[in-house]
Amino acid sequence: MSITFSKAELERYSRHLIIPEFNIEGQRKLKEAKVLVIGSGGLGSPVLLYLAAAGVGHLGIVDFDVVDDSNLQRQVLFTVEDVGRPKAEVAKERLQKLNPYIEFTVHDTALTSENALDIIKDYDVIADGTDNFATRYLVNDACVILDKVNVYASIFRFEGQVSVFNYPDQDGVRGPHYRDLFPSPPPPGMVPSCSEGGVMGVLPGMIGTMQANEVIKVITGIGKPLSGRLFLFDTLAFETRTMKIRKNPNTAPVTALIDYEFFCGSGHEDQPEAVAEITAQELKEWMDNERQFQLIDVREPYEYEIANIGGELIPQGQIEAQLDQIRQDKPVVLYCRSGNRSADVLRSLKTKGFDNLYNLKGGVLSWAEHIDPEMAKY
Ligand SMILES: Nc1ncnc2c1ncn2[C@@H]1O[C@H](COP(=O)(O)OP(=O)(O)OP(=O)(O)O)[C@@H](O)[C@H]1O
């Protein structure tokens, strides 16, 4: 079906149409495009407003939440009258008034491992405006599985970052994705959310408009998308940096969605539950006495290569897929660099019914200090 524009649309988009590099072709590509914006909060608001205004033909909006008073400081899609109403629904009403020439699909639901592939498959480009690691890994993995471009942004207090993941080059080879940049999530509680750490209201406006700009570049093919690069903006210092991101040969192929709450160790209590620990000296004794136990390193393969104390390598992100590798007939000792990641894995395994688990206190660092000084450089 060939895309045409009414007189009113031509008038509306006239300032785009007179840009030589953009012109009617760029506008046509926008009108043809289906973009899914996940999260209609701080980032999602400017992304949606600008994409709707620019004339993206079909916008999908995913959000499970309702508008809260504390959202109004930055979530510029919403007004006082909207408090208590579903964000995705309100967003559509607001955007439809801004641009009646485009279509919307409202997904008033949380994106989960159960529905993500089904929702995402119908769109050309995805913009992730969510605020938690579990959803970011979920969006990433679903985009990798479905060969979709994922335009990513995140914000914290005065700082933001933007990148374009899984972008195909002219030969169709996909660029790096979120897992190449962040192989494993930070320990739960280490990176506070906006509600815990706060965020300047203007920040999502600045970062979200850059995200929208990348979406437009990806759709129209104009310019050089932020693929293979991570843009960082410290608004207090007014300093920007652009880091190169490469494909990580150790990133495991993404073939299926997993339990992302488990993977990220979220759903945790404020005070993490204590875990059974073993010191480096005790572990050494177990080894010297040839005691029967399973030793598992939950770090990334590249960390294992730098220094390890033996055992099997099952990176934190792959534990869930390899539960059958974990022995139930003898004690299991889990280790990582400092003991935090392995403690999270241990807690998660307990919720899956595993028992007789020990965490190496202080991890490889403690082993290096007490048992093997050769490793001290690690
Ligand atoms: N899995 C998910 N599915 C759908 N929407 C999500 C998901 N995870 C997060 N979101 C949405 O992403 C948006 C992120 O917006 P923002 O970062 O401004 O945080 P918030 O949750 O609205 O505010 P606060 O953290 O201050 O309570 C929220 O509207 C949230 O509901």
PDBQT file of the ligand as one rigid body, heavy atoms in Angstrom, charges set to zero:
ROOT
HETATM    1  N1  LIG A 401       7.855  -4.162  32.801  1.00  0.00    +0.000 N 
HETATM    2  C1  LIG A 401       7.249  -3.004  32.533  1.00  0.00    +0.000 A 
HETATM    3  N2  LIG A 401       6.169  -2.978  31.723  1.00  0.00    +0.000 NA
HETATM    4  C2  LIG A 401       5.540  -1.815  31.453  1.00  0.00    +0.000 A 
HETATM    5  N3  LIG A 401       5.912  -0.634  31.964  1.00  0.00    +0.000 NA
HETATM    6  C3  LIG A 401       6.973  -0.605  32.773  1.00  0.00    +0.000 A 
HETATM    7  C4  LIG A 401       7.697  -1.779  33.106  1.00  0.00    +0.000 A 
HETATM    8  N4  LIG A 401       8.699  -1.435  33.954  1.00  0.00    +0.000 NA
HETATM    9  C5  LIG A 401       8.599  -0.098  34.128  1.00  0.00    +0.000 A 
HETATM   10  N5  LIG A 401       7.566   0.396  33.440  1.00  0.00    +0.000 N 
HETATM   11  C6  LIG A 401       7.114   1.800  33.374  1.00  0.00    +0.000 C 
HETATM   12  O1  LIG A 401       8.192   2.613  32.974  1.00  0.00    +0.000 OA
HETATM   13  C7  LIG A 401       7.976   3.929  33.464  1.00  0.00    +0.000 C 
HETATM   14  C8  LIG A 401       9.276   4.467  33.975  1.00  0.00    +0.000 C 
HETATM   15  O2  LIG A 401       9.038   5.794  34.329  1.00  0.00    +0.000 OA
HETATM   16  P1  LIG A 401       9.868   6.546  35.457  1.00  0.00    +0.000 P 
HETATM   17  O3  LIG A 401      11.286   6.155  35.326  1.00  0.00    +0.000 OA
HETATM   18  O4  LIG A 401       9.606   8.008  35.301  1.00  0.00    +0.000 OA
HETATM   19  O5  LIG A 401       9.343   5.931  36.824  1.00  0.00    +0.000 OA
HETATM   20  P2  LIG A 401       7.959   5.838  37.614  1.00  0.00    +0.000 P 
HETATM   21  O6  LIG A 401       7.825   4.405  38.003  1.00  0.00    +0.000 OA
HETATM   22  O7  LIG A 401       6.815   6.452  36.871  1.00  0.00    +0.000 OA
HETATM   23  O8  LIG A 401       8.219   6.785  38.836  1.00  0.00    +0.000 OA
HETATM   24  P3  LIG A 401       8.857   6.539  40.279  1.00  0.00    +0.000 P 
HETATM   25  O9  LIG A 401      10.045   5.615  40.093  1.00  0.00    +0.000 OA
HETATM   26  O10 LIG A 401       9.237   7.916  40.731  1.00  0.00    +0.000 OA
HETATM   27  O11 LIG A 401       7.755   5.916  41.080  1.00  0.00    +0.000 OA
HETATM   28  C9  LIG A 401       6.902   3.843  34.529  1.00  0.00    +0.000 C 
HETATM   29  O12 LIG A 401       5.727   4.475  34.067  1.00  0.00    +0.000 OA
HETATM   30  C10 LIG A 401       6.693   2.357  34.742  1.00  0.00    +0.000 C 
HETATM   31  O13 LIG A 401       5.361   2.022  35.070  1.00  0.00    +0.000 OA
ENDROOT
TORSDOF 0
